[in-house]
């Protein structure tokens, strides 16, 4: 009798757990679909379909000597122990980067690019931080 009760408990526990995980997946899918629909389209937004997340809102500043500074909040978690390694890796991968600051406490990214950078290069940097595309606020 104890074995039957134990088996039934495990079976119902597994079904309940399975139902909860499906509810979470469903709500995440619904949330991501509604977020994508609610995002305003900017004339400067670049669209791509690589399976990443939302639109990054970049604050753009034009500095001295025509360099461009973009700042935004990362969708990728900037872990304290990995920030230095990621900074080095990003500077190597994106040679148009003059300066890069990743702040783990605020999840904030500031990237300064040379004045001849392309929209595609900026998009690739933004996508590294788990965004699908970007819009620019000047």
N, C-alpha and C positions, 0 to 999 in steps of 0.2 A: 504494500500500500504506500509506503514511504517513497519507494522508487517511482511509482506512478505520479504522485504529487510532485516530486522533484522534476520529473520529465515534463509535466504540464507547466510548471513554473518556468522552466527554461524555455519552453516553446512559446508561451505567451510573452515572456520577457523579450525574446528575439523578435517577435511580431511587433511589439510596441516600439522597440528600438528601430526596426526597419521603417515603420510608419513615420516616426519622428524624423529620421534622416531624409525621407522622401519629402516631408513637409518643408524642411530647411532648404532642400534643393529647389523645390517649387517656388518658395518665397524669394530665394536668391535669383532665380531665373526671371520671375515677375518683376523684381526690383530693378534688375539690370535692363530689362526691356523698357520699363517705364522711365528709367533714367535716360536711356538713349533717346526716347521720344521727347522728353522734356528739355533736352539740351538745345539752347538757341544756336542757330547757325550763324557764324560770322563769315564775312566775305573773305577774311584772311585765313580761315580754317582750312587745313589740309586733311582730306579724308583718305583713309587707307583701310584695307580690311585684313588685318593681321591677327585678329582675335584678342587684342588687348582691351583695356578699359575705356574710360570716358575721355573727355576733352580736357587738356591741361590749359589753364588760363594763365598765360605768360604776361608778366609786366615787363615792358620793353623800355630801356633807356639807351639813348645814344650818348656815348661818352666822348671824351677828347680823342682826337685822331681818328674819329669815325668808327670806334669799336662799339659793339652792341652788347649790352648787358641784359640778360633775361633772368627773371626770378619767378619761381613757382613752388607750390607745395607738392612734394612727391607722393605718388600713389604706392611706390615701392618703399617698404620699411627700411629706413636708413639706420642700421644697427651701429651702435657706437664703435664696436670692435672692427667693423668692416669699412667704415667711412674712408679711412686712409688708403686702403687697398683699392677701393672703388674709384677714388679720385685719381690715383696713379693709372689705373686701367683705362678710365675714360679719357684722360689726357693723351694716352698712347693711341687709343682707338680713334679719337677725333682730334687730329693735328691742328684744326682751325681753332681749338680752344686756347684762349690766352690765360684765363683764370677759371677755377672751379671751386666753389665752396659748398660743401654738404654739411648741414647742421642736423644731427640726429635728435636733439631735444625738441626741435620744432618741425622736423621733416621738411625743411626748406632747402631749395636748390637755387644757387646763383651761378650762372655760367656766363662768361664774357667771351665773345667770339670776334674773330677778325672781321673787318668790314666787307670782305669778299665771300663770306660764307653763303651757302645756298639754302633755300627753303628745305630741300631734301636732307641736308646735313643737320639742320635744326630739328627736323622731324625725327631723325634717327636718334638724336640725343633725348628728345622727349619720350620716345618709345622705350628707351632704356629704363625709364622710370615708370613703366607700365601704363602708358597712355596710348590711346589709338591715334589721336591727332591733337592739334592745339589751336588756340585762338590767341590773338595778341591784343593786349590793352596798352595803349601808349599814353 
